[in-house]
Amino acid sequence: MDVRSLGYRTDLIFAGFDGEIIDRGEFLVVRTPSNPTYYWGNFLLFSDPPQIGDFPRWREIFRQEIGRPPTYEHQTFGWDSPESGICEPFLEAGFHLNRDLVMRSVAPRRPTHYADFIDIRQLKTRAEREAVIDLQVHCRDPGHEAESYRAFRTRQMDRYRAMVDAGLGDWYGAFVDDELVADLGLFIDGDIGRYQAVETHPEFRRRGIAGTLVFEAGRRAIAKYDLQTLVIVAEAQSGASRLYANTGFEPVEPQWGLEWWPRSNR
């Protein structure tokens, strides 16, 4: 299966590093055995959007190819098409439909509100990685229980650290008076760079920090790795997508996905 979508194609950079990508013709099996709670690291990517009858079929394929509870509590499905397909049976069963926007830039633009009061640097030490995990846990979806989410993010940062050590990208942080207030990763595949996990502490939002960090990380990565294209994905019609547009990213295509995971009541 040849993946056409720029979003999903760059998503596969990470599974291609330390996971498994198995081509079944109609779909790809994407697995990250080292991190079973990584929902979008353990998913099925179909060539076409869901149609009538796919709800039970896709769920059974997931059980066979990815796994079942208790190891895999979630189910996640993507498709390599700009069409949304027939998602109603999934939604009626409690799945969430992700409608994201894949955005691209060949030269990031200095944002209108440039945060010149922050210090931006590549994160390398264990203490800095721990600060990133703390920030990401603080910014998590409230449906995720803190302890299990910390374990997930710790495994993710182990992966990203290994990729940095292999020369495949960098993790950047924005600091105010030595406090980490925002962070992101930017990783490469040939001449393409893909952003990961852009987070800003809630108390420091709406001050231009995230846009400045996206701009500076992109500018530095282009110079360091001779990149031709930067790719970032955001929820469609969101504040994040408007922020990225302000730093020179243009929409390329929608990216659809369906996900179900047990929400925490805490």
Buried (B, 14 or more C-beta within 10 A) or exposed (E): BEBEBBBBBBBBBBBEBBBEBEEEEEBBBBBBEEBBBBBBBBBBBBBEBBEEEBBEEBBEBBEEBBBEEEEBBBBBBBBBBBEEBBBEBBEEEEBBBBEBBBBBBEEBBEBEEBBEEBEBEBBEEEEBBEBBBBBBBEBBEEEBBEEEBBBBBBBBBBBBBEBBEEEBBBBBBBBBEEEBBBBBBBBBBEEBBBBBBBBBBEEBBEBBBBBBBBBBBBBBBBEBBEBEBBBBBBEBEEEBBEBBBBBBBEBBBBBBBBBBBEEBEE
